[in-house]
Amino acid sequence: MDIKSNSLYSQMQNMSLQAMGNKLPSADAMGVNGIDGNSVGKINDSSSSFGSMLTDALQSVNELQKESGDLKRSFEMGDSNVTLAEVMIASSKSGIALDATIQIRNKFVDAYKEIMSMPV
């Protein structure tokens, strides 16, 4: 997962497609009710697990934070190769990635609380 080159929305769409088996069902392959009676496909045939995808995403956010910090430090020390625009863009990228990570964490906590409050 590379937050640098793709927007968060496109990554979520890609994950959604991966969860659905990497392709959308076509109208030709579906029956009247949208169910193909001849075959049952796998839900997720990707080789990576949710835990590894989550770890990769967190490592990517961490790398953005480190890169932003390094650029800030270099600019403050007077490095002529680093411009203010680069520092601001890196800072914005890392801030957006961190905010998205915090929102995802909050949704996980809310879902956990909801599941734990369900009667058994």
Jmol script that loads the backbone (N, CA, C; Angstrom):
load data "model"
ATOM      1  N   MET A   1       0.837  -1.172   0.000  1.00  0.00           N
ATOM      2  CA  MET A   1       0.000   0.000   0.000  1.00  0.00           C
ATOM      3  C   MET A   1       0.879   1.232   0.000  1.00  0.00           C
ATOM      4  N   ASP A   2       0.689   2.100  -0.961  1.00  0.00           N
ATOM      5  CA  ASP A   2       1.516   3.271  -1.070  1.00  0.00           C
ATOM      6  C   ASP A   2       0.639   4.498  -1.072  1.00  0.00           C
ATOM      7  N   ILE A   3       0.578   5.175   0.062  1.00  0.00           N
ATOM      8  CA  ILE A   3      -0.263   6.347   0.187  1.00  0.00           C
ATOM      9  C   ILE A   3       0.331   7.507  -0.605  1.00  0.00           C
ATOM     10  N   LYS A   4       1.635   7.481  -0.858  1.00  0.00           N
ATOM     11  CA  LYS A   4       2.276   8.566  -1.579  1.00  0.00           C
ATOM     12  C   LYS A   4       1.746   8.701  -2.996  1.00  0.00           C
ATOM     13  N   SER A   5       1.573   7.624  -3.709  1.00  0.00           N
ATOM     14  CA  SER A   5       1.228   7.702  -5.121  1.00  0.00           C
ATOM     15  C   SER A   5      -0.266   7.592  -5.385  1.00  0.00           C
ATOM     16  N   ASN A   6      -1.026   7.024  -4.485  1.00  0.00           N
ATOM     17  CA  ASN A   6      -2.467   6.853  -4.693  1.00  0.00           C
ATOM     18  C   ASN A   6      -3.227   7.614  -3.638  1.00  0.00           C
ATOM     19  N   SER A   7      -4.400   8.046  -3.986  1.00  0.00           N
ATOM     20  CA  SER A   7      -5.244   8.684  -2.984  1.00  0.00           C
ATOM     21  C   SER A   7      -5.859   7.613  -2.096  1.00  0.00           C
ATOM     22  N   LEU A   8      -6.281   8.021  -0.925  1.00  0.00           N
ATOM     23  CA  LEU A   8      -6.862   7.081   0.029  1.00  0.00           C
ATOM     24  C   LEU A   8      -8.134   6.460  -0.533  1.00  0.00           C
ATOM     25  N   TYR A   9      -8.896   7.239  -1.275  1.00  0.00           N
ATOM     26  CA  TYR A   9     -10.140   6.732  -1.848  1.00  0.00           C
ATOM     27  C   TYR A   9      -9.883   5.611  -2.848  1.00  0.00           C
ATOM     28  N   SER A  10      -8.892   5.789  -3.705  1.00  0.00           N
ATOM     29  CA  SER A  10      -8.618   4.743  -4.688  1.00  0.00           C
ATOM     30  C   SER A  10      -8.085   3.494  -4.010  1.00  0.00           C
ATOM     31  N   GLN A  11      -7.357   3.645  -2.912  1.00  0.00           N
ATOM     32  CA  GLN A  11      -6.888   2.476  -2.172  1.00  0.00           C
ATOM     33  C   GLN A  11      -8.059   1.730  -1.556  1.00  0.00           C
ATOM     34  N   MET A  12      -9.038   2.470  -1.037  1.00  0.00           N
ATOM     35  CA  MET A  12     -10.203   1.809  -0.454  1.00  0.00           C
ATOM     36  C   MET A  12     -10.988   1.080  -1.539  1.00  0.00           C
ATOM     37  N   GLN A  13     -11.082   1.662  -2.736  1.00  0.00           N
ATOM     38  CA  GLN A  13     -11.758   0.982  -3.838  1.00  0.00           C
ATOM     39  C   GLN A  13     -11.013  -0.288  -4.225  1.00  0.00           C
ATOM     40  N   ASN A  14      -9.675  -0.212  -4.273  1.00  0.00           N
ATOM     41  CA  ASN A  14      -8.889  -1.396  -4.612  1.00  0.00           C
ATOM     42  C   ASN A  14      -9.074  -2.494  -3.574  1.00  0.00           C
ATOM     43  N   MET A  15      -9.086  -2.123  -2.292  1.00  0.00           N
ATOM     44  CA  MET A  15      -9.291  -3.115  -1.240  1.00  0.00           C
ATOM     45  C   MET A  15     -10.680  -3.735  -1.356  1.00  0.00           C
ATOM     46  N   SER A  16     -11.654  -2.910  -1.708  1.00  0.00           N
ATOM     47  CA  SER A  16     -13.007  -3.416  -1.877  1.00  0.00           C
ATOM     48  C   SER A  16     -13.063  -4.423  -3.018  1.00  0.00           C
ATOM     49  N   LEU A  17     -12.389  -4.110  -4.127  1.00  0.00           N
ATOM     50  CA  LEU A  17     -12.362  -5.047  -5.248  1.00  0.00           C
ATOM     51  C   LEU A  17     -11.626  -6.328  -4.882  1.00  0.00           C
ATOM     52  N   GLN A  18     -10.547  -6.205  -4.090  1.00  0.00           N
ATOM     53  CA  GLN A  18      -9.817  -7.396  -3.661  1.00  0.00           C
ATOM     54  C   GLN A  18     -10.697  -8.266  -2.778  1.00  0.00           C
ATOM     55  N   ALA A  19     -11.485  -7.634  -1.916  1.00  0.00           N
ATOM     56  CA  ALA A  19     -12.361  -8.394  -1.025  1.00  0.00           C
ATOM     57  C   ALA A  19     -13.463  -9.100  -1.802  1.00  0.00           C
ATOM     58  N   MET A  20     -13.840  -8.554  -2.955  1.00  0.00           N
ATOM     59  CA  MET A  20     -14.882  -9.171  -3.759  1.00  0.00           C
ATOM     60  C   MET A  20     -14.306 -10.141  -4.782  1.00  0.00           C
ATOM     61  N   GLY A  21     -13.047 -10.445  -4.709  1.00  0.00           N
ATOM     62  CA  GLY A  21     -12.456 -11.416  -5.618  1.00  0.00           C
ATOM     63  C   GLY A  21     -11.802 -10.784  -6.821  1.00  0.00           C
ATOM     64  N   ASN A  22     -11.388  -9.542  -6.727  1.00  0.00           N
ATOM     65  CA  ASN A  22     -10.633  -8.817  -7.749  1.00  0.00           C
ATOM     66  C   ASN A  22     -11.389  -8.519  -9.027  1.00  0.00           C
ATOM     67  N   LYS A  23     -12.690  -8.748  -9.063  1.00  0.00           N
ATOM     68  CA  LYS A  23     -13.444  -8.353 -10.251  1.00  0.00           C
ATOM     69  C   LYS A  23     -14.896  -8.164  -9.879  1.00  0.00           C
ATOM     70  N   LEU A  24     -15.521  -7.270 -10.592  1.00  0.00           N
ATOM     71  CA  LEU A  24     -16.938  -7.043 -10.396  1.00  0.00           C
ATOM     72  C   LEU A  24     -17.713  -8.055 -11.225  1.00  0.00           C
ATOM     73  N   PRO A  25     -18.826  -8.541 -10.735  1.00  0.00           N
ATOM     74  CA  PRO A  25     -19.602  -9.498 -11.504  1.00  0.00           C
ATOM     75  C   PRO A  25     -20.212  -8.815 -12.719  1.00  0.00           C
ATOM     76  N   SER A  26     -20.164  -9.481 -13.849  1.00  0.00           N
ATOM     77  CA  SER A  26     -20.751  -8.921 -15.059  1.00  0.00           C
ATOM     78  C   SER A  26     -22.211  -9.340 -15.161  1.00  0.00           C
ATOM     79  N   ALA A  27     -22.972  -8.557 -15.886  1.00  0.00           N
ATOM     80  CA  ALA A  27     -24.395  -8.846 -16.023  1.00  0.00           C
ATOM     81  C   ALA A  27     -24.620 -10.121 -16.832  1.00  0.00           C
ATOM     82  N   ASP A  28     -23.699 -10.433 -17.767  1.00  0.00           N
ATOM     83  CA  ASP A  28     -23.843 -11.632 -18.586  1.00  0.00           C
ATOM     84  C   ASP A  28     -23.659 -12.911 -17.781  1.00  0.00           C
ATOM     85  N   ALA A  29     -22.769 -12.879 -16.803  1.00  0.00           N
ATOM     86  CA  ALA A  29     -22.450 -14.077 -16.036  1.00  0.00           C
ATOM     87  C   ALA A  29     -23.459 -14.330 -14.923  1.00  0.00           C
ATOM     88  N   MET A  30     -24.294 -13.346 -14.644  1.00  0.00           N
ATOM     89  CA  MET A  30     -25.231 -13.478 -13.544  1.00  0.00           C
ATOM     90  C   MET A  30     -26.558 -14.027 -14.021  1.00  0.00           C
ATOM     91  N   GLY A  31     -27.225 -14.690 -13.114  1.00  0.00           N
ATOM     92  CA  GLY A  31     -28.572 -15.148 -13.404  1.00  0.00           C
ATOM     93  C   GLY A  31     -29.567 -14.017 -13.206  1.00  0.00           C
ATOM     94  N   VAL A  32     -30.831 -14.342 -13.151  1.00  0.00           N
ATOM     95  CA  VAL A  32     -31.884 -13.341 -12.999  1.00  0.00           C
ATOM     96  C   VAL A  32     -31.763 -12.637 -11.653  1.00  0.00           C
ATOM     97  N   ASN A  33     -31.489 -13.374 -10.605  1.00  0.00           N
ATOM     98  CA  ASN A  33     -31.387 -12.797  -9.275  1.00  0.00           C
ATOM     99  C   ASN A  33     -29.978 -12.347  -8.934  1.00  0.00           C
ATOM    100  N   GLY A  34     -29.057 -12.378  -9.881  1.00  0.00           N
ATOM    101  CA  GLY A  34     -27.698 -11.952  -9.609  1.00  0.00           C
ATOM    102  C   GLY A  34     -26.834 -13.037  -9.014  1.00  0.00           C
ATOM    103  N   ILE A  35     -27.300 -14.282  -9.065  1.00  0.00           N
ATOM    104  CA  ILE A  35     -26.537 -15.387  -8.496  1.00  0.00           C
ATOM    105  C   ILE A  35     -26.249 -16.386  -9.595  1.00  0.00           C
ATOM    106  N   ASP A  36     -25.008 -16.736  -9.725  1.00  0.00           N
ATOM    107  CA  ASP A  36     -24.608 -17.726 -10.720  1.00  0.00           C
ATOM    108  C   ASP A  36     -24.702 -19.093 -10.060  1.00  0.00           C
ATOM    109  N   GLY A  37     -25.601 -19.918 -10.513  1.00  0.00           N
ATOM    110  CA  GLY A  37     -25.838 -21.214  -9.887  1.00  0.00           C
ATOM    111  C   GLY A  37     -24.786 -22.246 -10.202  1.00  0.00           C
ATOM    112  N   ASN A  38     -23.897 -21.982 -11.171  1.00  0.00           N
ATOM    113  CA  ASN A  38     -22.926 -22.986 -11.582  1.00  0.00           C
ATOM    114  C   ASN A  38     -21.666 -23.006 -10.743  1.00  0.00           C
ATOM    115  N   SER A  39     -21.273 -21.864 -10.204  1.00  0.00           N
ATOM    116  CA  SER A  39     -20.005 -21.850  -9.472  1.00  0.00           C
ATOM    117  C   SER A  39     -20.087 -20.927  -8.274  1.00  0.00           C
ATOM    118  N   VAL A  40     -19.283 -21.242  -7.290  1.00  0.00           N
ATOM    119  CA  VAL A  40     -19.156 -20.403  -6.111  1.00  0.00           C
ATOM    120  C   VAL A  40     -17.692 -20.024  -6.002  1.00  0.00           C
ATOM    121  N   GLY A  41     -17.388 -18.721  -6.094  1.00  0.00           N
ATOM    122  CA  GLY A  41     -16.009 -18.253  -6.051  1.00  0.00           C
ATOM    123  C   GLY A  41     -15.551 -17.968  -4.642  1.00  0.00           C
ATOM    124  N   LYS A  42     -14.261 -17.803  -4.512  1.00  0.00           N
ATOM    125  CA  LYS A  42     -13.698 -17.434  -3.230  1.00  0.00           C
ATOM    126  C   LYS A  42     -14.025 -15.975  -2.940  1.00  0.00           C
ATOM    127  N   ILE A  43     -14.184 -15.662  -1.680  1.00  0.00           N
ATOM    128  CA  ILE A  43     -14.435 -14.280  -1.288  1.00  0.00           C
ATOM    129  C   ILE A  43     -13.151 -13.470  -1.424  1.00  0.00           C
ATOM    130  N   ASN A  44     -12.057 -13.971  -0.922  1.00  0.00           N
ATOM    131  CA  ASN A  44     -10.794 -13.246  -0.967  1.00  0.00           C
ATOM    132  C   ASN A  44      -9.699 -14.222  -1.359  1.00  0.00           C
ATOM    133  N   ASP A  45      -9.224 -14.095  -2.584  1.00  0.00           N
ATOM    134  CA  ASP A  45      -8.166 -14.994  -3.019  1.00  0.00           C
ATOM    135  C   ASP A  45      -6.810 -14.294  -3.057  1.00  0.00           C
ATOM    136  N   SER A  46      -6.687 -13.179  -2.345  1.00  0.00           N
ATOM    137  CA  SER A  46      -5.391 -12.508  -2.288  1.00  0.00           C
ATOM    138  C   SER A  46      -4.481 -13.250  -1.320  1.00  0.00           C
ATOM    139  N   SER A  47      -3.205 -13.112  -1.533  1.00  0.00           N
ATOM    140  CA  SER A  47      -2.247 -13.842  -0.713  1.00  0.00           C
ATOM    141  C   SER A  47      -1.947 -13.128   0.601  1.00  0.00           C
ATOM    142  N   SER A  48      -2.291 -11.855   0.702  1.00  0.00           N
ATOM    143  CA  SER A  48      -1.977 -11.128   1.929  1.00  0.00           C
ATOM    144  C   SER A  48      -3.182 -11.131   2.863  1.00  0.00           C
ATOM    145  N   SER A  49      -2.906 -11.172   4.136  1.00  0.00           N
ATOM    146  CA  SER A  49      -3.969 -11.164   5.123  1.00  0.00           C
ATOM    147  C   SER A  49      -4.277  -9.727   5.530  1.00  0.00           C
ATOM    148  N   PHE A  50      -5.376  -9.562   6.232  1.00  0.00           N
ATOM    149  CA  PHE A  50      -5.766  -8.231   6.685  1.00  0.00           C
ATOM    150  C   PHE A  50      -4.707  -7.647   7.608  1.00  0.00           C
ATOM    151  N   GLY A  51      -4.150  -8.473   8.461  1.00  0.00           N
ATOM    152  CA  GLY A  51      -3.125  -8.005   9.396  1.00  0.00           C
ATOM    153  C   GLY A  51      -1.892  -7.478   8.688  1.00  0.00           C
ATOM    154  N   SER A  52      -1.459  -8.176   7.641  1.00  0.00           N
ATOM    155  CA  SER A  52      -0.276  -7.708   6.921  1.00  0.00           C
ATOM    156  C   SER A  52      -0.575  -6.442   6.131  1.00  0.00           C
ATOM    157  N   MET A  53      -1.796  -6.328   5.594  1.00  0.00           N
ATOM    158  CA  MET A  53      -2.166  -5.098   4.892  1.00  0.00           C
ATOM    159  C   MET A  53      -2.216  -3.922   5.859  1.00  0.00           C
ATOM    160  N   LEU A  54      -2.726  -4.148   7.051  1.00  0.00           N
ATOM    161  CA  LEU A  54      -2.788  -3.098   8.061  1.00  0.00           C
ATOM    162  C   LEU A  54      -1.384  -2.702   8.508  1.00  0.00           C
ATOM    163  N   THR A  55      -0.518  -3.680   8.688  1.00  0.00           N
ATOM    164  CA  THR A  55       0.872  -3.396   9.061  1.00  0.00           C
ATOM    165  C   THR A  55       1.577  -2.587   7.982  1.00  0.00           C
ATOM    166  N   ASP A  56       1.362  -2.956   6.727  1.00  0.00           N
ATOM    167  CA  ASP A  56       1.969  -2.211   5.620  1.00  0.00           C
ATOM    168  C   ASP A  56       1.481  -0.774   5.578  1.00  0.00           C
ATOM    169  N   ALA A  57       0.184  -0.577   5.821  1.00  0.00           N
ATOM    170  CA  ALA A  57      -0.376   0.777   5.814  1.00  0.00           C
ATOM    171  C   ALA A  57       0.220   1.615   6.943  1.00  0.00           C
ATOM    172  N   LEU A  58       0.354   1.024   8.127  1.00  0.00           N
ATOM    173  CA  LEU A  58       0.941   1.756   9.252  1.00  0.00           C
ATOM    174  C   LEU A  58       2.410   2.076   9.008  1.00  0.00           C
ATOM    175  N   GLN A  59       3.135   1.153   8.386  1.00  0.00           N
ATOM    176  CA  GLN A  59       4.528   1.422   8.057  1.00  0.00           C
ATOM    177  C   GLN A  59       4.642   2.543   7.033  1.00  0.00           C
ATOM    178  N   SER A  60       3.717   2.594   6.104  1.00  0.00           N
ATOM    179  CA  SER A  60       3.711   3.657   5.105  1.00  0.00           C
ATOM    180  C   SER A  60       3.460   5.013   5.760  1.00  0.00           C
ATOM    181  N   VAL A  61       2.520   5.066   6.695  1.00  0.00           N
ATOM    182  CA  VAL A  61       2.252   6.309   7.422  1.00  0.00           C
ATOM    183  C   VAL A  61       3.483   6.707   8.233  1.00  0.00           C
ATOM    184  N   ASN A  62       4.132   5.748   8.850  1.00  0.00           N
ATOM    185  CA  ASN A  62       5.337   6.021   9.621  1.00  0.00           C
ATOM    186  C   ASN A  62       6.451   6.571   8.733  1.00  0.00           C
ATOM    187  N   GLU A  63       6.605   6.001   7.538  1.00  0.00           N
ATOM    188  CA  GLU A  63       7.619   6.489   6.610  1.00  0.00           C
ATOM    189  C   GLU A  63       7.328   7.919   6.173  1.00  0.00           C
ATOM    190  N   LEU A  64       6.054   8.234   5.947  1.00  0.00           N
ATOM    191  CA  LEU A  64       5.685   9.606   5.590  1.00  0.00           C
ATOM    192  C   LEU A  64       6.016  10.575   6.723  1.00  0.00           C
ATOM    193  N   GLN A  65       5.764  10.150   7.957  1.00  0.00           N
ATOM    194  CA  GLN A  65       6.079  10.990   9.112  1.00  0.00           C
ATOM    195  C   GLN A  65       7.592  11.226   9.218  1.00  0.00           C
ATOM    196  N   LYS A  66       8.380  10.164   9.037  1.00  0.00           N
ATOM    197  CA  LYS A  66       9.833  10.295   9.102  1.00  0.00           C
ATOM    198  C   LYS A  66      10.354  11.195   7.985  1.00  0.00           C
ATOM    199  N   GLU A  67       9.841  10.996   6.774  1.00  0.00           N
ATOM    200  CA  GLU A  67      10.272  11.805   5.628  1.00  0.00           C
ATOM    201  C   GLU A  67       9.958  13.278   5.866  1.00  0.00           C
ATOM    202  N   SER A  68       8.780  13.547   6.390  1.00  0.00           N
ATOM    203  CA  SER A  68       8.383  14.918   6.677  1.00  0.00           C
ATOM    204  C   SER A  68       9.299  15.538   7.740  1.00  0.00           C
ATOM    205  N   GLY A  69       9.590  14.771   8.776  1.00  0.00           N
ATOM    206  CA  GLY A  69      10.485  15.261   9.827  1.00  0.00           C
ATOM    207  C   GLY A  69      11.889  15.529   9.309  1.00  0.00           C
ATOM    208  N   ASP A  70      12.384  14.642   8.459  1.00  0.00           N
ATOM    209  CA  ASP A  70      13.724  14.830   7.882  1.00  0.00           C
ATOM    210  C   ASP A  70      13.782  16.073   7.003  1.00  0.00           C
ATOM    211  N   LEU A  71      12.735  16.269   6.187  1.00  0.00           N
ATOM    212  CA  LEU A  71      12.702  17.459   5.333  1.00  0.00           C
ATOM    213  C   LEU A  71      12.614  18.741   6.164  1.00  0.00           C
ATOM    214  N   LYS A  72      11.818  18.723   7.211  1.00  0.00           N
ATOM    215  CA  LYS A  72      11.718  19.898   8.087  1.00  0.00           C
ATOM    216  C   LYS A  72      13.064  20.217   8.714  1.00  0.00           C
ATOM    217  N   ARG A  73      13.733  19.182   9.213  1.00  0.00           N
ATOM    218  CA  ARG A  73      15.030  19.368   9.858  1.00  0.00           C
ATOM    219  C   ARG A  73      16.055  19.923   8.867  1.00  0.00           C
ATOM    220  N   SER A  74      16.059  19.361   7.657  1.00  0.00           N
ATOM    221  CA  SER A  74      16.995  19.825   6.635  1.00  0.00           C
ATOM    222  C   SER A  74      16.736  21.279   6.270  1.00  0.00           C
ATOM    223  N   PHE A  75      15.478  21.640   6.138  1.00  0.00           N
ATOM    224  CA  PHE A  75      15.140  23.018   5.783  1.00  0.00           C
ATOM    225  C   PHE A  75      15.545  23.973   6.899  1.00  0.00           C
ATOM    226  N   GLU A  76      15.298  23.568   8.143  1.00  0.00           N
ATOM    227  CA  GLU A  76      15.655  24.415   9.282  1.00  0.00           C
ATOM    228  C   GLU A  76      17.162  24.587   9.406  1.00  0.00           C
ATOM    229  N   MET A  77      17.922  23.591   8.988  1.00  0.00           N
ATOM    230  CA  MET A  77      19.384  23.668   9.064  1.00  0.00           C
ATOM    231  C   MET A  77      19.974  24.442   7.881  1.00  0.00           C
ATOM    232  N   GLY A  78      19.130  24.844   6.936  1.00  0.00           N
ATOM    233  CA  GLY A  78      19.601  25.670   5.836  1.00  0.00           C
ATOM    234  C   GLY A  78      20.048  24.902   4.610  1.00  0.00           C
ATOM    235  N   ASP A  79      19.593  23.677   4.433  1.00  0.00           N
ATOM    236  CA  ASP A  79      19.947  22.895   3.250  1.00  0.00           C
ATOM    237  C   ASP A  79      19.347  23.561   2.015  1.00  0.00           C
ATOM    238  N   SER A  80      20.187  23.898   1.062  1.00  0.00           N
ATOM    239  CA  SER A  80      19.718  24.605  -0.134  1.00  0.00           C
ATOM    240  C   SER A  80      18.995  23.682  -1.115  1.00  0.00           C
ATOM    241  N   ASN A  81      19.084  22.382  -0.938  1.00  0.00           N
ATOM    242  CA  ASN A  81      18.411  21.431  -1.826  1.00  0.00           C
ATOM    243  C   ASN A  81      16.944  21.210  -1.456  1.00  0.00           C
ATOM    244  N   VAL A  82      16.543  21.685  -0.285  1.00  0.00           N
ATOM    245  CA  VAL A  82      15.183  21.476   0.198  1.00  0.00           C
ATOM    246  C   VAL A  82      14.438  22.809   0.149  1.00  0.00           C
ATOM    247  N   THR A  83      13.295  22.811  -0.557  1.00  0.00           N
ATOM    248  CA  THR A  83      12.505  24.032  -0.651  1.00  0.00           C
ATOM    249  C   THR A  83      11.367  24.009   0.355  1.00  0.00           C
ATOM    250  N   LEU A  84      10.841  25.183   0.620  1.00  0.00           N
ATOM    251  CA  LEU A  84       9.714  25.296   1.541  1.00  0.00           C
ATOM    252  C   LEU A  84       8.498  24.551   0.993  1.00  0.00           C
ATOM    253  N   ALA A  85       8.311  24.581  -0.326  1.00  0.00           N
ATOM    254  CA  ALA A  85       7.181  23.874  -0.940  1.00  0.00           C
ATOM    255  C   ALA A  85       7.272  22.374  -0.685  1.00  0.00           C
ATOM    256  N   GLU A  86       8.467  21.808  -0.816  1.00  0.00           N
ATOM    257  CA  GLU A  86       8.642  20.370  -0.553  1.00  0.00           C
ATOM    258  C   GLU A  86       8.323  20.040   0.891  1.00  0.00           C
ATOM    259  N   VAL A  87       8.755  20.900   1.803  1.00  0.00           N
ATOM    260  CA  VAL A  87       8.505  20.678   3.226  1.00  0.00           C
ATOM    261  C   VAL A  87       7.011  20.738   3.515  1.00  0.00           C
ATOM    262  N   MET A  88       6.325  21.712   2.950  1.00  0.00           N
ATOM    263  CA  MET A  88       4.897  21.863   3.202  1.00  0.00           C
ATOM    264  C   MET A  88       4.093  20.714   2.592  1.00  0.00           C
ATOM    265  N   ILE A  89       4.471  20.272   1.408  1.00  0.00           N
ATOM    266  CA  ILE A  89       3.765  19.153   0.770  1.00  0.00           C
ATOM    267  C   ILE A  89       3.965  17.874   1.573  1.00  0.00           C
ATOM    268  N   ALA A  90       5.200  17.615   1.997  1.00  0.00           N
ATOM    269  CA  ALA A  90       5.469  16.412   2.791  1.00  0.00           C
ATOM    270  C   ALA A  90       4.736  16.468   4.122  1.00  0.00           C
ATOM    271  N   SER A  91       4.683  17.653   4.719  1.00  0.00           N
ATOM    272  CA  SER A  91       3.975  17.809   5.988  1.00  0.00           C
ATOM    273  C   SER A  91       2.477  17.578   5.811  1.00  0.00           C
ATOM    274  N   SER A  92       1.919  18.089   4.721  1.00  0.00           N
ATOM    275  CA  SER A  92       0.494  17.881   4.451  1.00  0.00           C
ATOM    276  C   SER A  92       0.184  16.415   4.193  1.00  0.00           C
ATOM    277  N   LYS A  93       1.041  15.740   3.414  1.00  0.00           N
ATOM    278  CA  LYS A  93       0.834  14.311   3.148  1.00  0.00           C
ATOM    279  C   LYS A  93       0.845  13.504   4.434  1.00  0.00           C
ATOM    280  N   SER A  94       1.828  13.777   5.289  1.00  0.00           N
ATOM    281  CA  SER A  94       1.931  13.013   6.524  1.00  0.00           C
ATOM    282  C   SER A  94       0.768  13.332   7.456  1.00  0.00           C
ATOM    283  N   GLY A  95       0.314  14.583   7.470  1.00  0.00           N
ATOM    284  CA  GLY A  95      -0.827  14.953   8.304  1.00  0.00           C
ATOM    285  C   GLY A  95      -2.105  14.271   7.851  1.00  0.00           C
ATOM    286  N   ILE A  96      -2.328  14.237   6.549  1.00  0.00           N
ATOM    287  CA  ILE A  96      -3.527  13.585   6.007  1.00  0.00           C
ATOM    288  C   ILE A  96      -3.483  12.082   6.282  1.00  0.00           C
ATOM    289  N   ALA A  97      -2.317  11.478   6.094  1.00  0.00           N
ATOM    290  CA  ALA A  97      -2.185  10.041   6.352  1.00  0.00           C
ATOM    291  C   ALA A  97      -2.432   9.724   7.821  1.00  0.00           C
ATOM    292  N   LEU A  98      -1.904  10.568   8.721  1.00  0.00           N
ATOM    293  CA  LEU A  98      -2.105  10.348  10.146  1.00  0.00           C
ATOM    294  C   LEU A  98      -3.572  10.539  10.521  1.00  0.00           C
ATOM    295  N   ASP A  99      -4.216  11.566   9.971  1.00  0.00           N
ATOM    296  CA  ASP A  99      -5.639  11.781  10.250  1.00  0.00           C
ATOM    297  C   ASP A  99      -6.482  10.603   9.775  1.00  0.00           C
ATOM    298  N   ALA A 100      -6.177  10.096   8.594  1.00  0.00           N
ATOM    299  CA  ALA A 100      -6.914   8.935   8.081  1.00  0.00           C
ATOM    300  C   ALA A 100      -6.702   7.719   8.971  1.00  0.00           C
ATOM    301  N   THR A 101      -5.482   7.525   9.442  1.00  0.00           N
ATOM    302  CA  THR A 101      -5.176   6.401  10.329  1.00  0.00           C
ATOM    303  C   THR A 101      -5.944   6.516  11.642  1.00  0.00           C
ATOM    304  N   ILE A 102      -6.014   7.722  12.171  1.00  0.00           N
ATOM    305  CA  ILE A 102      -6.747   7.939  13.425  1.00  0.00           C
ATOM    306  C   ILE A 102      -8.237   7.686  13.223  1.00  0.00           C
ATOM    307  N   GLN A 103      -8.787   8.113  12.093  1.00  0.00           N
ATOM    308  CA  GLN A 103     -10.197   7.868  11.816  1.00  0.00           C
ATOM    309  C   GLN A 103     -10.487   6.374  11.684  1.00  0.00           C
ATOM    310  N   ILE A 104      -9.595   5.656  11.035  1.00  0.00           N
ATOM    311  CA  ILE A 104      -9.767   4.209  10.894  1.00  0.00           C
ATOM    312  C   ILE A 104      -9.699   3.534  12.257  1.00  0.00           C
ATOM    313  N   ARG A 105      -8.748   3.967  13.077  1.00  0.00           N
ATOM    314  CA  ARG A 105      -8.651   3.409  14.433  1.00  0.00           C
ATOM    315  C   ARG A 105      -9.934   3.666  15.212  1.00  0.00           C
ATOM    316  N   ASN A 106     -10.482   4.874  15.110  1.00  0.00           N
ATOM    317  CA  ASN A 106     -11.712   5.211  15.820  1.00  0.00           C
ATOM    318  C   ASN A 106     -12.875   4.336  15.352  1.00  0.00           C
ATOM    319  N   LYS A 107     -12.938   4.062  14.057  1.00  0.00           N
ATOM    320  CA  LYS A 107     -14.003   3.196  13.540  1.00  0.00           C
ATOM    321  C   LYS A 107     -13.844   1.766  14.052  1.00  0.00           C
ATOM    322  N   PHE A 108     -12.596   1.288  14.133  1.00  0.00           N
ATOM    323  CA  PHE A 108     -12.349  -0.041  14.682  1.00  0.00           C
ATOM    324  C   PHE A 108     -12.789  -0.120  16.140  1.00  0.00           C
ATOM    325  N   VAL A 109     -12.471   0.907  16.914  1.00  0.00           N
ATOM    326  CA  VAL A 109     -12.851   0.926  18.327  1.00  0.00           C
ATOM    327  C   VAL A 109     -14.366   0.951  18.465  1.00  0.00           C
ATOM    328  N   ASP A 110     -15.038   1.771  17.638  1.00  0.00           N
ATOM    329  CA  ASP A 110     -16.503   1.816  17.681  1.00  0.00           C
ATOM    330  C   ASP A 110     -17.105   0.462  17.321  1.00  0.00           C
ATOM    331  N   ALA A 111     -16.565  -0.180  16.296  1.00  0.00           N
ATOM    332  CA  ALA A 111     -17.071  -1.493  15.889  1.00  0.00           C
ATOM    333  C   ALA A 111     -16.836  -2.518  16.991  1.00  0.00           C
ATOM    334  N   TYR A 112     -15.676  -2.473  17.627  1.00  0.00           N
ATOM    335  CA  TYR A 112     -15.381  -3.400  18.726  1.00  0.00           C
ATOM    336  C   TYR A 112     -16.357  -3.197  19.875  1.00  0.00           C
ATOM    337  N   LYS A 113     -16.615  -1.937  20.229  1.00  0.00           N
ATOM    338  CA  LYS A 113     -17.553  -1.651  21.321  1.00  0.00           C
ATOM    339  C   LYS A 113     -18.955  -2.152  20.976  1.00  0.00           C
ATOM    340  N   GLU A 114     -19.359  -1.966  19.722  1.00  0.00           N
ATOM    341  CA  GLU A 114     -20.681  -2.413  19.304  1.00  0.00           C
ATOM    342  C   GLU A 114     -20.776  -3.933  19.359  1.00  0.00           C
ATOM    343  N   ILE A 115     -19.751  -4.619  18.903  1.00  0.00           N
ATOM    344  CA  ILE A 115     -19.753  -6.081  18.942  1.00  0.00           C
ATOM    345  C   ILE A 115     -19.768  -6.583  20.381  1.00  0.00           C
ATOM    346  N   MET A 116     -19.008  -5.943  21.243  1.00  0.00           N
ATOM    347  CA  MET A 116     -18.946  -6.388  22.645  1.00  0.00           C
ATOM    348  C   MET A 116     -20.249  -6.118  23.387  1.00  0.00           C
ATOM    349  N   SER A 117     -21.029  -5.154  22.941  1.00  0.00           N
ATOM    350  CA  SER A 117     -22.285  -4.857  23.618  1.00  0.00           C
ATOM    351  C   SER A 117     -23.444  -5.717  23.111  1.00  0.00           C
ATOM    352  N   MET A 118     -23.205  -6.543  22.087  1.00  0.00           N
ATOM    353  CA  MET A 118     -24.259  -7.417  21.578  1.00  0.00           C
ATOM    354  C   MET A 118     -24.535  -8.538  22.562  1.00  0.00           C
ATOM    355  N   PRO A 119     -25.831  -8.849  22.770  1.00  0.00           N
ATOM    356  CA  PRO A 119     -26.128  -9.977  23.648  1.00  0.00           C
ATOM    357  C   PRO A 119     -25.765 -11.304  22.989  1.00  0.00           C
ATOM    358  N   VAL A 120     -25.321 -12.228  23.804  1.00  0.00           N
ATOM    359  CA  VAL A 120     -24.902 -13.523  23.266  1.00  0.00           C
ATOM    360  C   VAL A 120     -25.997 -14.545  23.418  1.00  0.00           C
TER     361      VAL A 120
END
end "model"
wireframe off; spacefill off
backbone 0.3
color backbone group
